[in-house]
Amino acid sequence: MANVSVTDGTLVVEIAGLDRLWAIKSRIEIPLANVRGATLDPGILREPKGIRVGGTHFPGLITAGTFRSGGEWVFWDVKDPAKAVVIELADERYSRLVIEVDDPRATVDLVELARRPG
């Protein structure tokens, strides 16, 4: 599971608990200027993941870590697809972050509100 916050114009994703081990990452920081948007997508787990570069993938149980798909890097940390949020990025190593959060609607609202000017 991931915790998402916004601090000083930066989107901060902190990977919690054992997911740090499965994902081989504990924190991702992205300038808000490079965040294109966030959406709820419980069906995302059915999409092909690509090639796992680092992390863990047990279909139906956990997808966590860095994957290369269609020429793009995607970071995953999802066990429960009902709690999946997709954060689209530009000009970053990852083109997308696919993460599980406690409250998907609140996380999408947080990201979308933070992206608004003013």
One Martini backbone bead per residue (centre of mass of N, CA, C, O) as a GRO file, in nm:
protein
  118
    1MET     BB    1   0.102   0.033   0.015
    2ALA     BB    2   0.015   0.381  -0.026
    3ASN     BB    3   0.126   0.717   0.037
    4VAL     BB    4  -0.021   1.037  -0.032
    5SER     BB    5   0.140   1.357  -0.100
    6VAL     BB    6   0.176   1.721  -0.061
    7THR     BB    7   0.497   1.903  -0.098
    8ASP     BB    8   0.617   2.174  -0.223
    9GLY     BB    9   0.524   2.080  -0.526
   10THR     BB   10   0.518   1.766  -0.432
   11LEU     BB   11   0.485   1.438  -0.505
   12VAL     BB   12   0.431   1.186  -0.251
   13VAL     BB   13   0.540   0.841  -0.242
   14GLU     BB   14   0.476   0.600   0.011
   15ILE     BB   15   0.589   0.293   0.097
   16ALA     BB   16   0.442   0.039   0.283
   17GLY     BB   17   0.583  -0.187   0.448
   18LEU     BB   18   0.636  -0.477   0.266
   19ASP     BB   19   0.621  -0.327  -0.009
   20ARG     BB   20   0.913  -0.233  -0.012
   21LEU     BB   21   1.023  -0.511  -0.078
   22TRP     BB   22   0.854  -0.583  -0.335
   23ALA     BB   23   0.930  -0.294  -0.489
   24ILE     BB   24   1.214  -0.170  -0.426
   25LYS     BB   25   1.068   0.078  -0.269
   26SER     BB   26   0.982   0.383  -0.065
   27ARG     BB   27   1.016   0.644  -0.269
   28ILE     BB   28   0.838   0.909  -0.451
   29GLU     BB   29   0.926   1.205  -0.643
   30ILE     BB   30   0.708   1.464  -0.792
   31PRO     BB   31   0.654   1.715  -0.974
   32LEU     BB   32   0.357   1.866  -1.040
   33ALA     BB   33   0.431   1.949  -1.337
   34ASN     BB   34   0.450   1.611  -1.404
   35VAL     BB   35   0.144   1.587  -1.346
   36ARG     BB   36  -0.142   1.483  -1.536
   37GLY     BB   37  -0.293   1.265  -1.342
   38ALA     BB   38  -0.585   1.101  -1.184
   39THR     BB   39  -0.720   0.761  -1.142
   40LEU     BB   40  -0.955   0.526  -1.141
   41ASP     BB   41  -0.853   0.154  -1.179
   42PRO     BB   42  -0.960  -0.166  -1.127
   43GLY     BB   43  -0.872  -0.290  -1.428
   44ILE     BB   44  -0.553  -0.271  -1.449
   45LEU     BB   45  -0.466  -0.570  -1.366
   46ARG     BB   46  -0.546  -0.692  -1.660
   47GLU     BB   47  -0.310  -0.572  -1.771
   48PRO     BB   48  -0.026  -0.567  -1.908
   49LYS     BB   49   0.301  -0.530  -1.760
   50GLY     BB   50   0.544  -0.669  -1.877
   51ILE     BB   51   0.867  -0.624  -1.776
   52ARG     BB   52   1.038  -0.723  -1.508
   53VAL     BB   53   1.299  -0.542  -1.333
   54GLY     BB   54   1.172  -0.492  -1.034
   55GLY     BB   55   1.031  -0.722  -0.808
   56THR     BB   56   0.680  -0.833  -0.792
   57HIS     BB   57   0.488  -1.126  -0.938
   58PHE     BB   58   0.158  -1.246  -0.841
   59PRO     BB   59  -0.100  -1.347  -0.977
   60GLY     BB   60  -0.367  -1.218  -0.773
   61LEU     BB   61  -0.174  -1.077  -0.538
   62ILE     BB   62   0.095  -0.918  -0.672
   63THR     BB   63   0.212  -0.587  -0.782
   64ALA     BB   64   0.566  -0.495  -0.769
   65GLY     BB   65   0.736  -0.236  -0.925
   66THR     BB   66   0.932  -0.251  -1.218
   67PHE     BB   67   0.810  -0.186  -1.551
   68ARG     BB   68   0.820  -0.277  -1.905
   69SER     BB   69   0.597  -0.103  -2.142
   70GLY     BB   70   0.597   0.008  -2.450
   71GLY     BB   71   0.867   0.184  -2.368
   72GLU     BB   72   0.775   0.199  -2.063
   73TRP     BB   73   0.769   0.305  -1.733
   74VAL     BB   74   0.628   0.120  -1.449
   75PHE     BB   75   0.477   0.163  -1.136
   76TRP     BB   76   0.403  -0.087  -0.885
   77ASP     BB   77   0.135  -0.120  -0.605
   78VAL     BB   78  -0.069  -0.410  -0.603
   79LYS     BB   79  -0.350  -0.611  -0.462
   80ASP     BB   80  -0.613  -0.423  -0.471
   81PRO     BB   81  -0.798  -0.315  -0.737
   82ALA     BB   82  -1.014  -0.132  -0.580
   83LYS     BB   83  -0.740   0.059  -0.485
   84ALA     BB   84  -0.665   0.178  -0.761
   85VAL     BB   85  -0.419   0.415  -0.883
   86VAL     BB   86  -0.357   0.643  -1.154
   87ILE     BB   87  -0.049   0.811  -1.237
   88GLU     BB   88   0.025   1.053  -1.461
   89LEU     BB   89   0.327   1.124  -1.650
   90ALA     BB   90   0.590   1.370  -1.720
   91ASP     BB   91   0.922   1.379  -1.752
   92GLU     BB   92   0.981   1.081  -1.641
   93ARG     BB   93   1.072   0.775  -1.578
   94TYR     BB   94   0.778   0.745  -1.526
   95SER     BB   95   0.455   0.728  -1.675
   96ARG     BB   96   0.348   0.547  -1.426
   97LEU     BB   97   0.141   0.507  -1.136
   98VAL     BB   98   0.046   0.199  -0.966
   99ILE     BB   99  -0.163   0.227  -0.680
  100GLU     BB  100  -0.232   0.149  -0.348
  101VAL     BB  101  -0.504   0.277  -0.148
  102ASP     BB  102  -0.724   0.344   0.095
  103ASP     BB  103  -0.843   0.620  -0.070
  104PRO     BB  104  -0.897   0.673  -0.389
  105ARG     BB  105  -1.073   0.929  -0.411
  106ALA     BB  106  -0.895   1.112  -0.227
  107THR     BB  107  -0.637   1.086  -0.399
  108VAL     BB  108  -0.743   1.203  -0.660
  109ASP     BB  109  -0.832   1.473  -0.539
  110LEU     BB  110  -0.555   1.562  -0.437
  111VAL     BB  111  -0.411   1.567  -0.710
  112GLU     BB  112  -0.607   1.750  -0.869
  113LEU     BB  113  -0.595   1.995  -0.677
  114ALA     BB  114  -0.280   2.038  -0.686
  115ARG     BB  115  -0.275   2.100  -1.006
  116ARG     BB  116  -0.411   2.352  -0.961
  117PRO     BB  117  -0.413   2.668  -1.006
  118GLY     BB  118  -0.393   2.864  -0.709
   0.00000   0.00000   0.00000
